[in-house]
Amino acid sequence: MTVPPVNRHTGPQGPVATDLADGADRPRVIPEASVARLAVYLRMLGELDEQGAETVSSEELAIATGVNSAKLRKDLSHIGSYGIRGVGYEVRALRRQLEQVLGLDRPQAVALVGVGNLGHALAGYGGFAGRGFPMTALFDVDPDLVGIPINGIVVEHVRAIPAICAERGITIGVIATPGQAAQAVCDQLVAAGVRSILNFAPVVLQVPVEVEVRKVDLAVELQILAFGVARRATDESLVDGIAAKEMLS
């Protein structure tokens, strides 16, 4: 499959892929839900590439990533990839194209603020670097943590955020502080030029329009799962009740 070259930038509604195959400049806004799935496809394509697979059908890729094949084909059409009938997609070419669209063909540098229990685990996880997101700077205010190395990176005091973010070219900030400290930390990152922030703190951050924030609230996710548990229990109770009535009738 010949994959057309694609430029990627961020538009007001999300990532934008520009098809330059025929010399035209036609920006296409990619829906946020599709962007999330593109990242999942990329992860699976990476695994297939490492296994030596040369092509993959839409059905195979859809099953491996847990989506239906029609949705997968629509997602990939947003970036100008349509595959070849009877063959599917070339694994390595599609992987490169997704990396470009998702901005992974350029260097990223991640700074983590808050090296408590969660932050320490994130800082020590080596898988981020392998996916193109090296942990480049660590910050905290605890004197017992400042100055110690974690996974080869020395923890700095938060007052050093402006200098170190500029020096190390930080592109993404991760906030894992207590809620009451998160906004001040966010303000420091933004002032240092960081325009993408992943927030684990249990607060809604206020940022300028040009700054993108993704919030990860583990408690909310657990509450959503708890709702599913309760709903299944209710459904099972109803089924048992109906069965009991039928037995008595």
C-alpha positions in Angstrom: 0.0 0.0 0.0 1.3 3.4 -0.9 0.6 5.8 2.0 0.3 9.4 1.1 2.5 11.8 3.0 0.7 13.5 5.9 1.4 16.6 7.9 0.0 16.9 11.4 -0.9 19.9 13.4 -3.6 20.8 16.0 -6.7 22.6 15.0 -9.4 24.2 17.1 -11.3 21.0 17.3 -8.5 18.5 17.6 -5.6 17.0 15.6 -5.6 17.8 11.9 -4.1 15.6 9.1 -3.2 17.4 5.9 -3.1 15.2 2.7 -0.3 16.4 0.5 -0.4 13.4 -1.9 -1.6 15.5 -4.9 -0.1 18.8 -3.9 -3.3 20.0 -2.3 -3.5 21.3 1.2 -6.8 19.9 2.6 -6.8 19.9 6.4 -9.1 17.2 7.9 -10.0 17.5 11.6 -9.9 14.1 13.3 -12.6 13.5 15.9 -11.2 13.1 19.5 -12.7 9.6 19.8 -10.9 8.5 16.6 -7.6 10.0 17.9 -7.9 7.8 21.0 -8.5 4.7 18.9 -5.6 5.6 16.5 -3.3 5.4 19.4 -4.6 1.9 20.2 -4.1 0.9 16.5 -0.6 2.2 16.6 0.3 0.2 19.7 -0.9 -3.0 18.0 0.8 -2.2 14.7 4.0 -1.8 16.7 3.6 -5.3 18.1 2.8 -6.7 14.7 5.9 -5.0 13.2 8.1 -6.4 15.9 6.7 -9.9 15.1 7.6 -9.4 11.5 4.1 -9.1 10.0 4.1 -7.2 6.7 0.3 -6.7 6.2 -2.8 -6.8 8.3 -6.5 -6.8 7.3 -9.0 -4.4 8.8 -10.8 -7.4 10.4 -7.6 -8.7 12.0 -6.6 -5.3 13.3 -10.1 -4.6 14.6 -10.3 -7.8 16.5 -6.9 -7.3 18.0 -7.9 -3.8 19.2 -11.4 -4.5 20.3 -13.3 -2.4 17.8 -15.5 -3.3 14.8 -13.9 -3.3 11.4 -16.2 -0.6 9.9 -15.3 1.8 12.7 -11.6 1.1 12.2 -11.8 1.7 8.5 -13.6 5.0 9.1 -11.0 6.0 11.7 -8.2 5.3 9.2 -10.0 7.1 6.4 -9.5 10.3 8.5 -5.8 10.1 7.8 -6.1 9.0 4.2 -5.5 5.3 4.6 -7.9 3.0 2.9 -5.9 -0.2 2.5 -5.9 -2.5 -0.5 -8.9 -4.9 -1.1 -7.9 -8.4 -0.4 -4.6 -7.4 1.1 -5.3 -4.9 3.9 -2.8 -2.5 5.2 1.0 -2.5 5.1 2.0 -2.7 8.8 5.1 -0.6 8.7 3.8 2.1 6.4 0.6 2.5 8.4 2.6 2.6 11.6 4.8 5.4 10.3 1.8 7.3 9.1 0.0 7.0 12.5 3.2 8.1 14.3 3.3 11.2 12.1 -0.3 12.1 12.5 -0.1 11.6 16.3 3.0 13.7 16.5 5.3 10.9 17.5 7.7 11.6 14.7 9.1 14.5 16.6 10.9 14.4 20.0 8.8 14.6 23.1 10.1 15.3 26.7 7.9 14.8 29.7 8.1 16.5 33.1 6.4 15.0 36.1 5.5 17.2 39.1 4.6 15.4 42.3 6.7 12.3 43.2 4.4 10.8 45.9 3.1 7.3 45.7 1.5 7.7 42.2 4.2 10.0 40.9 7.0 7.7 42.0 5.3 4.8 40.2 5.0 6.9 37.0 8.6 8.1 37.3 9.9 4.6 37.7 7.9 3.1 34.8 10.3 2.5 31.9 7.6 1.9 29.3 7.0 5.6 28.5 10.3 6.1 26.9 9.8 3.1 24.6 6.6 4.7 23.3 8.3 8.0 22.6 7.6 9.8 25.9 10.9 9.8 27.9 10.6 11.1 31.5 13.0 14.0 31.3 12.4 16.0 34.5 11.0 15.3 38.0 9.8 17.9 40.5 8.6 18.0 44.1 8.6 20.2 47.2 9.4 17.4 49.7 13.0 17.9 51.0 13.3 14.2 51.5 12.6 13.7 47.8 14.5 16.6 46.2 17.9 15.6 45.1 17.3 11.8 44.9 17.5 10.0 41.6 14.5 8.0 40.3 15.2 5.9 37.2 18.2 8.0 36.5 16.5 11.4 36.8 17.2 13.6 39.8 14.2 15.1 41.5 14.3 18.9 41.4 12.4 21.5 43.5 9.3 22.9 41.8 10.9 26.4 41.9 13.3 25.1 39.2 10.4 24.3 36.8 10.9 27.4 34.5 14.6 26.9 34.0 14.6 23.1 33.6 11.6 23.0 31.3 13.3 25.5 29.0 16.7 23.8 29.3 15.3 20.3 28.6 12.7 21.2 26.0 9.7 19.9 28.0 6.7 19.4 25.7 4.3 17.6 28.1 3.7 18.1 31.8 2.3 15.5 34.1 0.7 16.7 37.4 0.5 14.1 40.2 0.3 16.5 43.2 -2.4 16.8 45.8 -5.4 18.7 44.6 -4.7 21.9 46.4 -1.3 22.3 44.8 -2.2 21.3 41.2 -3.4 24.7 39.9 -0.2 26.5 41.1 1.9 23.8 39.5 -0.1 24.0 36.3 0.4 27.8 36.2 4.2 27.3 36.5 4.3 24.7 33.7 2.2 27.0 31.4 4.5 30.0 32.2 7.4 27.8 31.3 5.9 27.2 27.8 4.4 23.7 28.4 1.2 23.5 26.3 0.1 19.9 26.9 -0.7 18.7 30.4 -1.8 15.3 31.8 -3.6 15.9 35.1 -3.9 13.2 37.8 -4.9 15.6 40.5 -8.6 15.6 41.6 -9.3 19.1 40.4 -10.3 20.9 37.2 -7.4 23.1 36.0 -7.9 26.5 34.6 -5.7 27.1 31.6 -5.4 29.4 28.5 -7.2 28.3 25.4 -3.9 27.3 23.7 -3.1 24.7 26.5 -4.6 21.2 26.2 -5.3 19.3 29.4 -6.2 15.6 29.7 -7.6 14.6 33.1 -7.2 11.1 34.5 -9.4 10.6 37.6 -9.0 7.0 38.8 -11.7 7.4 41.4 -14.2 8.4 38.7 -13.2 5.4 36.6 -13.8 3.1 39.6 -17.2 4.7 40.2 -18.1 4.0 36.6 -17.1 0.4 37.1 -19.1 0.2 40.4 -22.2 1.4 38.4 -21.7 -1.5 36.1 -21.4 -3.9 39.0 -24.6 -2.6 40.6 -26.5 -2.7 37.3 -25.5 -6.3 36.7 -26.5 -7.2 40.2 -29.9 -5.6 39.7 -30.4 -7.4 36.4 -29.5 -10.7 38.0 -32.0 -10.1 40.8 -34.7 -9.3 38.3 -33.9 -12.5 36.4 -33.9 -14.6 39.6 -37.2 -13.0 40.6 -38.9 -13.8 37.3 -37.6 -17.4 37.4 -38.9 -17.8 40.9 -42.4 -16.6 39.9 -42.4 -18.9 36.9 -41.5 -21.9 39.1 -44.4 -21.0 41.5 -47.0 -20.5 38.7 
